[in-house]
Amino acid sequence: MNDVLKAYTKFDFDHGRRTRPVYRRGSGPAVVIIHEMPGLHPLVVRFADRVVAAGMTVFLPSLFGQPGRPVSPGYAIGEMFKGICIRREFSVWAKDQSSPIVDWLRALAKQAHEECGGKGVGAVGMCFTGNFALAMMTEPSVVAPVLSQPSLPLGFSAAAKAAMGVSANEIACARKRFTDENLSMIGLRFKGDPIVTKERFQSFRDAFGDKFEAIELEDEDAEPAPGFGPHSVLTLNLRDGDPNSMTRQTERRVIAFFKERTGA
């Protein structure tokens, strides 16, 4: 195991159809952090460590890539190719359905809540997994969904740019829960990100109204990442050296949202 995960306990979670490794650390209510492309890299773990420090238990599923391996352009391209062309657990092009792996994530959230207690479970998806946190709302334990640069479905047609990558039933369930349980969601993006478009965020606004808290950052707020443009709000492009940077403020807002909703 890479040193960045040495403080975490690893276990395999099986919900009857799929088994994936999960890394766990902390105490208090649970937060499921779903990594971005290319995998469970050190900057995802950095964010997880800060959630742990805020008084919550982090569950880090490893869905693709090599846990702990640093990001490089070649590594990212290779994993993206596998995700698009090989893995059947991800609905890369689907405009109105979530990915099959979401069923496994819902089961993980349910078990995490049973083990950790609190008012519910927080969930954040990033990039390739960004919209998963919204789709997970059909699991009653999920109370704090965060969509960080939700990138699916891929495509540059008008329909793809505006699509949310979740099903009509999942949208209806989330809307009902937001109203009945006084819940909400957060979405994060850089304004110039061509993959996470303004049209997609407008679709979230249209569907959820003021229950959707959109945090849209200027491109100059991003920490430069060689080989990558402004994209990963909580990881690669987080300007960590300045505690007052917009990305650090966004990170604190997300962690505060988790604390409030889960009762940490």
ROROMAR-554755 format. One record per residue (C-alpha): residue number from 1; residue in three letters; x, y, z. Coordinates in steps of 0.25 Angstrom, whole numbers, plus 5000, padded with zeros to 4 digits. Layout:
<nodes>
NODE resi resn    X    Y    Z
NODE  NUM  ALA    X    Y    Z
...
</nodes>
This chain:
<nodes>
NODE resi resn    X    Y    Z
NODE    1  MET 5000 5000 5000
NODE    2  ASN 5005 5014 4997
NODE    3  ASP 5009 5022 5009
NODE    4  VAL 4998 5032 5007
NODE    5  LEU 4988 5021 5011
NODE    6  LYS 4996 5015 5022
NODE    7  ALA 4987 5021 5033
NODE    8  TYR 4975 5015 5026
NODE    9  THR 4969 5001 5028
NODE   10  LYS 4966 4993 5016
NODE   11  PHE 4954 4984 5014
NODE   12  ASP 4947 4978 5002
NODE   13  PHE 4932 4981 5001
NODE   14  ASP 4923 4972 4994
NODE   15  HIS 4908 4975 4992
NODE   16  GLY 4905 4962 4985
NODE   17  ARG 4909 4966 4971
NODE   18  ARG 4921 4974 4972
NODE   19  THR 4933 4974 4981
NODE   20  ARG 4943 4986 4982
NODE   21  PRO 4954 4990 4992
NODE   22  VAL 4950 5001 5002
NODE   23  TYR 4960 5009 5011
NODE   24  ARG 4954 5014 5024
NODE   25  ARG 4959 5024 5034
NODE   26  GLY 4953 5033 5045
NODE   27  SER 4942 5034 5055
NODE   28  GLY 4928 5040 5055
NODE   29  PRO 4918 5040 5043
NODE   30  ALA 4922 5034 5030
NODE   31  VAL 4926 5041 5017
NODE   32  VAL 4928 5033 5004
NODE   33  ILE 4938 5040 4996
NODE   34  ILE 4938 5035 4981
NODE   35  HIS 4951 5038 4974
NODE   36  GLU 4953 5044 4961
NODE   37  MET 4961 5039 4949
NODE   38  PRO 4971 5033 4949
NODE   39  GLY 4969 5027 4962
NODE   40  LEU 4970 5028 4977
NODE   41  HIS 4982 5038 4977
NODE   42  PRO 4989 5045 4988
NODE   43  LEU 4982 5058 4986
NODE   44  VAL 4968 5051 4988
NODE   45  VAL 4974 5045 5001
NODE   46  ARG 4978 5059 5005
NODE   47  PHE 4964 5063 5004
NODE   48  ALA 4959 5051 5011
NODE   49  ASP 4969 5054 5023
NODE   50  ARG 4963 5067 5025
NODE   51  VAL 4949 5061 5025
NODE   52  VAL 4955 5052 5036
NODE   53  ALA 4961 5063 5044
NODE   54  ALA 4947 5070 5044
NODE   55  GLY 4941 5059 5052
NODE   56  MET 4936 5049 5042
NODE   57  THR 4939 5035 5037
NODE   58  VAL 4944 5034 5022
NODE   59  PHE 4941 5022 5013
NODE   60  LEU 4950 5023 5001
NODE   61  PRO 4945 5012 4990
NODE   62  SER 4955 5009 4979
NODE   63  LEU 4948 5007 4966
NODE   64  PHE 4959 5008 4956
NODE   65  GLY 4974 5011 4956
NODE   66  GLN 4985 5008 4966
NODE   67  PRO 4982 5013 4980
NODE   68  GLY 4992 5023 4985
NODE   69  ARG 4999 5025 4971
NODE   70  PRO 5001 5040 4968
NODE   71  VAL 4994 5046 4956
NODE   72  SER 5002 5048 4942
NODE   73  PRO 4996 5051 4928
NODE   74  GLY 4999 5037 4923
NODE   75  TYR 4993 5030 4935
NODE   76  ALA 4980 5039 4934
NODE   77  ILE 4979 5036 4919
NODE   78  GLY 4981 5021 4921
NODE   79  GLU 4970 5020 4931
NODE   80  MET 4961 5029 4924
NODE   81  PHE 4962 5020 4911
NODE   82  LYS 4959 5008 4920
NODE   83  GLY 4947 5015 4926
NODE   84  ILE 4941 5019 4913
NODE   85  CYS 4944 5006 4905
NODE   86  ILE 4945 4994 4914
NODE   87  ARG 4938 4996 4928
NODE   88  ARG 4923 4993 4927
NODE   89  GLU 4921 4998 4941
NODE   90  PHE 4921 5012 4936
NODE   91  SER 4911 5018 4927
NODE   92  VAL 4920 5028 4920
NODE   93  TRP 4911 5033 4909
NODE   94  ALA 4897 5031 4915
NODE   95  LYS 4889 5044 4917
NODE   96  ASP 4878 5039 4925
NODE   97  GLN 4883 5028 4934
NODE   98  SER 4894 5026 4945
NODE   99  SER 4905 5016 4944
NODE  100  PRO 4903 5002 4949
NODE  101  ILE 4914 5003 4960
NODE  102  VAL 4904 5013 4967
NODE  103  ASP 4897 5001 4973
NODE  104  TRP 4909 4996 4980
NODE  105  LEU 4912 5011 4985
NODE  106  ARG 4898 5011 4991
NODE  107  ALA 4900 4998 4998
NODE  108  LEU 4913 5003 5003
NODE  109  ALA 4907 5016 5009
NODE  110  LYS 4896 5008 5015
NODE  111  GLN 4906 4999 5023
NODE  112  ALA 4914 5012 5026
NODE  113  HIS 4902 5018 5033
NODE  114  GLU 4899 5006 5041
NODE  115  GLU 4913 5005 5046
NODE  116  CYS 4916 5020 5048
NODE  117  GLY 4902 5026 5052
NODE  118  GLY 4899 5041 5051
NODE  119  LYS 4888 5047 5043
NODE  120  GLY 4893 5041 5030
NODE  121  VAL 4904 5039 5021
NODE  122  GLY 4911 5050 5012
NODE  123  ALA 4916 5046 4998
NODE  124  VAL 4925 5053 4988
NODE  125  GLY 4927 5049 4974
NODE  126  MET 4939 5055 4966
NODE  127  CYS 4940 5056 4950
NODE  128  PHE 4936 5043 4944
NODE  129  THR 4929 5039 4957
NODE  130  GLY 4923 5053 4960
NODE  131  ASN 4908 5051 4958
NODE  132  PHE 4909 5038 4966
NODE  133  ALA 4906 5045 4979
NODE  134  LEU 4893 5050 4973
NODE  135  ALA 4889 5036 4968
NODE  136  MET 4892 5031 4982
NODE  137  MET 4881 5039 4988
NODE  138  THR 4871 5027 4985
NODE  139  GLU 4878 5021 4997
NODE  140  PRO 4871 5028 5009
NODE  141  SER 4884 5029 5018
NODE  142  VAL 4891 5039 5008
NODE  143  VAL 4887 5053 5012
NODE  144  ALA 4899 5061 5007
NODE  145  PRO 4902 5060 4992
NODE  146  VAL 4914 5068 4986
NODE  147  LEU 4916 5067 4971
NODE  148  SER 4931 5072 4968
NODE  149  GLN 4933 5075 4954
NODE  150  PRO 4922 5064 4949
NODE  151  SER 4927 5060 4936
NODE  152  LEU 4918 5050 4931
NODE  153  PRO 4912 5048 4921
NODE  154  LEU 4923 5051 4912
NODE  155  GLY 4921 5058 4898
NODE  156  PHE 4920 5071 4892
NODE  157  SER 4906 5071 4886
NODE  158  ALA 4896 5081 4892
NODE  159  ALA 4889 5069 4898
NODE  160  ALA 4901 5064 4905
NODE  161  LYS 4906 5077 4910
NODE  162  ALA 4892 5079 4917
NODE  163  ALA 4890 5065 4922
NODE  164  MET 4892 5061 4937
NODE  165  GLY 4895 5046 4935
NODE  166  VAL 4884 5041 4945
NODE  167  SER 4871 5035 4942
NODE  168  ALA 4857 5042 4943
NODE  169  ASN 4854 5033 4956
NODE  170  GLU 4867 5037 4963
NODE  171  ILE 4864 5052 4960
NODE  172  ALA 4850 5050 4965
NODE  173  CYS 4854 5043 4978
NODE  174  ALA 4865 5054 4980
NODE  175  ARG 4855 5065 4978
NODE  176  LYS 4845 5059 4988
NODE  177  ARG 4855 5057 4998
NODE  178  PHE 4861 5071 4997
NODE  179  THR 4847 5076 5000
NODE  180  ASP 4842 5066 5010
NODE  181  GLU 4855 5065 5018
NODE  182  ASN 4860 5079 5016
NODE  183  LEU 4872 5075 5009
NODE  184  SER 4881 5080 4998
NODE  185  MET 4893 5078 4989
NODE  186  ILE 4906 5085 4985
NODE  187  GLY 4912 5085 4971
NODE  188  LEU 4926 5090 4968
NODE  189  ARG 4933 5094 4955
NODE  190  PHE 4942 5104 4948
NODE  191  LYS 4935 5113 4938
NODE  192  GLY 4945 5110 4927
NODE  193  ASP 4944 5095 4928
NODE  194  PRO 4939 5089 4915
NODE  195  ILE 4935 5076 4921
NODE  196  VAL 4927 5081 4932
NODE  197  THR 4918 5091 4925
NODE  198  LYS 4910 5103 4929
NODE  199  GLU 4898 5096 4922
NODE  200  ARG 4899 5084 4931
NODE  201  PHE 4899 5093 4943
NODE  202  GLN 4887 5100 4938
NODE  203  SER 4880 5087 4937
NODE  204  PHE 4883 5084 4951
NODE  205  ARG 4877 5098 4954
NODE  206  ASP 4865 5095 4946
NODE  207  ALA 4863 5082 4953
NODE  208  PHE 4866 5086 4967
NODE  209  GLY 4864 5101 4968
NODE  210  ASP 4870 5107 4981
NODE  211  LYS 4873 5093 4986
NODE  212  PHE 4885 5093 4977
NODE  213  GLU 4897 5101 4982
NODE  214  ALA 4906 5104 4970
NODE  215  ILE 4920 5108 4973
NODE  216  GLU 4926 5112 4960
NODE  217  LEU 4940 5117 4961
NODE  218  GLU 4949 5126 4951
NODE  219  ASP 4959 5118 4944
NODE  220  GLU 4970 5127 4950
NODE  221  ASP 4966 5122 4964
NODE  222  ALA 4972 5108 4960
NODE  223  GLU 4985 5103 4964
NODE  224  PRO 4993 5100 4951
NODE  225  ALA 4995 5085 4949
NODE  226  PRO 5004 5082 4937
NODE  227  GLY 4997 5074 4926
NODE  228  PHE 4983 5078 4932
NODE  229  GLY 4974 5090 4931
NODE  230  PRO 4965 5096 4942
NODE  231  HIS 4956 5084 4945
NODE  232  SER 4959 5077 4959
NODE  233  VAL 4953 5086 4969
NODE  234  LEU 4957 5079 4982
NODE  235  THR 4969 5072 4977
NODE  236  LEU 4979 5075 4966
NODE  237  ASN 4975 5089 4964
NODE  238  LEU 4973 5093 4979
NODE  239  ARG 4982 5105 4982
NODE  240  ASP 4987 5099 4995
NODE  241  GLY 4998 5109 4999
NODE  242  ASP 4988 5120 5001
NODE  243  PRO 4978 5117 5012
NODE  244  ASN 4969 5129 5006
NODE  245  SER 4969 5124 4992
NODE  246  MET 4955 5121 4986
NODE  247  THR 4958 5107 4985
NODE  248  ARG 4962 5105 5000
NODE  249  GLN 4949 5113 5003
NODE  250  THR 4941 5103 4995
NODE  251  GLU 4948 5092 5002
NODE  252  ARG 4944 5097 5015
NODE  253  ARG 4930 5099 5010
NODE  254  VAL 4928 5085 5006
NODE  255  ILE 4934 5080 5019
NODE  256  ALA 4924 5089 5027
NODE  257  PHE 4913 5084 5018
NODE  258  PHE 4916 5069 5022
NODE  259  LYS 4917 5073 5037
NODE  260  GLU 4904 5080 5037
NODE  261  ARG 4896 5069 5029
NODE  262  THR 4902 5057 5036
NODE  263  GLY 4902 5063 5050
NODE  264  ALA 4917 5062 5052
</nodes>
